[in-house]
Amino acid sequence: MQTATLPTTMKAAVLKQPFEIVVDTVPVPSPRADEVLVQVMAVGVCGSDVHYYEHGRIGRYVVEQPLILGHECAGVVVQVGELVTKFQPGDRVAVEPGVVCGKCDACRQGRYNLCPDVQFLATPPVDGAFAQYICVRQDNVFAIPPHVSFEEAALNEPFSVGIQAVTRAGVKPGDTVAIMGVGPVGLMTVVAARACGAKTIIVTDLEPIRLKAAMHLGASFAINVRNQDPVQAIRRLTDGVGVDVVLETAGNPEALRASVASARRGGKLAIVGLPAKDDIALDIPSIVDNEIDIYGVFRYANTYARGIQILSSGIADVKSIVTDRFPLVAAQEAMERARTNRSGSLKVMVYPND
């Protein structure tokens, strides 16, 4: 079923090799019985996209054939499969990019982010959303209300990482929270901490533009680690106690070590960022002596509906973090902007159907 005659071909931005993205003409995919075809209206550029663009791999995931990047996306349903009951053409939706098996132990326990057979958009060999249309299983699509923009809906993906982090760490009303690193995920984690009722939110980063954005989204204090020692500053702001919860989103060894030192006795640390190297020295005696709980955070599970609800409430001006906008034909320029302009850009957004 569809609202109008659809084209048979579309434009897609294809990563051919590191530092080379070409806009090709490819077939419009046809939805399977349980899928919807989404006309993609906005796609955020993620750090993982930049890493694939620059290095051609992330860990064991290697780009071995041309790949369409992009997984933070939203759009309009234009066609539905014969078994689809939840959506119809014209529905505005956010897309959760990880399609899981639903049968393994992780899925059955509700921790489907750990599904070993997940098919995640823009993770080799699965193509992503830098294309005019994508097919998505209906249970990975979530309706968005009219007042939520496609940009905000696309931001629900990094927001979901923040929700997963605060959920894993058990952030509760009245807590003091430190967020180490406020790139796009860290910025959305500020909003997630606010939604949990955190009383004080302290953020750290190197870039003034990020710290300013974090304050705009509701952070209480911003620490520029170029000018201040973050541990000393956090201890000073908490009367020497430390914070209840530290959320490390920087993926930086120094930020991780500072995170351990910034938690109060009996505090919690959630690790979101992925450092460039695997082995990082941590103060284990301090972790043990202070009985710090440490949580790993990998993507998210059961966050999308909640994320849309929170963003719909107008809790924060999340659209303000979109600093750069590009049409699909300029996808490589968008990637370069995200890669090279850390001091001037927050979230780079691509619009496949503009």
Sequence and secondary structure as in RCSB ss.txt:
>XXXX:A:sequence
MQTATLPTTMKAAVLKQPFEIVVDTVPVPSPRADEVLVQVMAVGVCGSDVHYYEHGRIGRYVVEQPLILGHECAG
VVVQVGELVTKFQPGDRVAVEPGVVCGKCDACRQGRYNLCPDVQFLATPPVDGAFAQYICVRQDNVFAIPPHVSF
EEAALNEPFSVGIQAVTRAGVKPGDTVAIMGVGPVGLMTVVAARACGAKTIIVTDLEPIRLKAAMHLGASFAINV
RNQDPVQAIRRLTDGVGVDVVLETAGNPEALRASVASARRGGKLAIVGLPAKDDIALDIPSIVDNEIDIYGVFRY
ANTYARGIQILSSGIADVKSIVTDRFPLVAAQEAMERARTNRSGSLKVMVYPND
>XXXX:A:secstr
 BSS   SEEEEEEEEETTEEEEEEEE     TTEEEEEEEEEE  HHHHHHHHHSEETTEE  S EE   EEEE
EEEEE TT  S  TT EEEE  EE  S SHHHHTT GGG TT EETTSTTS  SSBSEEEEEGGGEEE  TTS H
HHHHHHHHHHHHHHHHHHTT  TT EEEEE  SHHHHHHHHHHHHTT SEEEEEES HHHHHHHHHHT SEEEET
TTS HHHHHHHHTTTS EEEEEE S  HHHHHHHHHHEEEEEEEEE    SSS     HHHHHHTT EEEE  S 
SS HHHHHHHHHTT S GGGGEEEEEEGGGHHHHHHHHHH TTT SEEEEETT 
